[in-house]
Amino acid sequence: MAPTDKAQEAIDNLRSLDNFQWYVIPLLVIVIYIYSSEIRKAQETDNWNIVFAGLTLFGMDLINEIWNSLVFHFTDHAAFWMTPGESAYIIMIGWNIEIAFMFSISGIAFANMLPKDKNLKILGLNNRWFMAIGFSAFAVFVEVLLNQADALIWTYGFWNASFAGIWLIFFFGYFHFFIAAFIVHDMEEIKNKIKTVGIIYAIGIFALILFMGILGWI
């Protein structure tokens, strides 16, 4: 199979600085500010739940983007989702710097919305699962809008805005991010949080070194 036009466009601009835009700098500062504020709060309260939830969600997204890039490598046709459009920096075929910044703070926003009582029920459902479903559904809604704006490209017939496709995007695109985030958030021992987040990032970094650095597949 030959790459689609959109896949080729994304690959042509992959990790190129030709399209750099200055708005990346204030976005970076915003991310740093949010994390520094949460770290300061954690130091004062000895409660690191929100920081670890943020790191967890971003790490899960990193792994998701790696396997999506591998889909393109092995098919030589298209990834499930691609971001060939205007971006200051395309990191992987379906992951640009703007998306990376978004997911780096999405876990923080999610964790800040979680009720303190992890057993509280909302509409008869445990609040953690309710919030994970709500955030995932909103993320899918935004993704559909991005696709219609031609900013986020889908190619495969099973990964689209159809009834079945929406559920695939829901479960494999977002839901497990938020599940992982609230599980780590609610862990009692900080050593368990560190261990879990460490494993997530070890997988992601190892995959980057292997598939991007050594093999050049993504």
N, C-alpha and C positions, 0 to 999 in steps of 0.2 A: 504494500500500500504506500502511496505517496502522501506526504504531509498535506493537510488542508491548507488553504491560503492563510487562514487565521493562525494556524499552528506555525506555519513558516514565518509569518510576521512576528510572532512572539519569539521564535528562536533567533530571528535576525537581530532583534533588539535585546536579547538575553544578556544581562549583566553588562550592558553598555552604558557609559556615562554621557553619551551624546545627548540624551533627553533630560539631563539633570535640571531640576527646578528648585529655586531657593525656598519654596514652601516646606521642603523636607526638613530644613533646620528648625523652624518653629514647632513642627510636629514632633521632632525628636525632643525638643526642650519640654514640650507638654508631657510626653511619656515619662521623661526623667523627673519632672515635677510631681506627677501623680505617684510614681513609685517612691520618691524621696519623702513625700508627705505620708504615705502609708507606712513606710519604714520608721519614720519619726514617731508615729502613733504606736507602732508595734513596740518600739523601744520603751515608750512611756507606760504602756499597759501590759507588756509581755504577752501580747496576743498577736501572733503572726499569721492568723488564719487567712486574712484577706490577701496578704502578700503571696502566700503559697498558692492560693486559689488562682491569682493572676498568672503566676509562673506556670502552673499546671495547664491552664487553658492554652497558653501560648505554645508550650511544649507539645501539646496534643495537635495543635494546628500545624506545627512544623512537620511532624510525622505524617500528617495527612497530605501535606503538599509534596512530600518526598515520594509517597506511593503514587500520587497523581502524576508526577513527572515521569515516574517509571512506566506508567501506562503508555505515555507517548513514546518512550524509548523502545518498548517491546512491540508496539503496534506500528510505529513510524507513520502514524496517521494523525492522531489527536489525543489529547488528554481528556479526562472527563470534563474539566473546566479549564478555561484558558483566559489570560488577561493580556491580549496583544495590543490593546488600545493605548491611549496616551497615559504615560506613567513616568515619574521621575527616575524610576529604576525597577526593572523587572528582574526579580531574584531567581525565580523558577517559572516554568511555562504558565502556571496558574497562580502565581504568587508575586505580587509587586510590593514595593516598599509601603504604599498606602495601606494595603491589606494587612501587612505585617504590623504596622503601628496600631491599626484598629484592633487586631486580636491581642496585641500585647497589653491592652488596657481593658479588653472586654471582660476578662475574668475578674478584674478589680470591680467593675461596674456590677457584674453578676453577684459577687460576694457581698457587696455593700447592700444589695437588695434582699439578701437572705434574712429571715427573721432570726432572732437570737435563739428562740426555742426551736430546735430542730425537729421536735415531735409535733409542732403545731400543724393543724390541717387547714387547707384552703379548698373550699368546695368539696370536702370529703377526701381530699388527696393530700398526702404528706407534702408540706410546703417545699421541700427540696425538689421533689419530682415535679411539682406544679411549676416551680420557677424554671426548672430545666426545660420543661415542655414549652413554656411561654417564651423564653429567650430563643429557643431553637426555632419555634414557629415564626417569630419575628425575623430571625436571621434568614430563614427560607424566603419570607416575603420580600426582604431587601434583595436577596439574590435574584429572585424573579424579575424585579424591577431593573436590576443591573443588566440582566440578560436582555430584557426588552430594549434597554438603552444601548445595546451592542457593546457594553463595557466588559461583560463577563460572558464568554462564549461557550455554548454547549454544542456538541457535535453528535453524540450518540443518542439514538432514539429512546433508550431506556432512561436517560438522564435529562429530563426536560420538565416542562410545566404540566405534564399529564398527571392524572391521579396517582398512578404507580410511581412515576418519576419523582413527584414531590416527596413521597414517603422515602424513597432512596436518598434524596438529598437531605431530608430531615434526619434520618438515622445515621448515614455514613458521612454527612457533611458537617453536622453540628451537635447532635444530641449527646454523643459520647464525650464531647468536649466538656459540656456542662455537668454531666454525671461525674466525670473525673474531678472536676473543679470542686464540687460540693463534697465529694468523698474525702479529698485531701483537706479541705477546709474544716471538716468535722472530726478529723483524727485527733485523738486526745493527746498523744505524745508528739512533741516537735521532732523527735528523732525519726518517727515514722513518716512525717511530712517530708523531711529532708531525704530520707531513703527513697520514697516514692517519686518525688520530683527529680532526684538524682538519676533514677532508672529511666524515667521518661527522656531526660536530656541526654543521657548516655546513648540511648537508642538513636535519638535524632542526630547527635553529633557524629556517632560512628557511621550512620548511614550517609551523612553529608561527606565525611572523609572518604568513604568507600565509593559511593556512586557519583559524587561530584568531583572530588579531588583526585582519586586514583583512577577510576574507570571512565570518568567523563561522560556518564550516561545522562545526567540531569543538568 
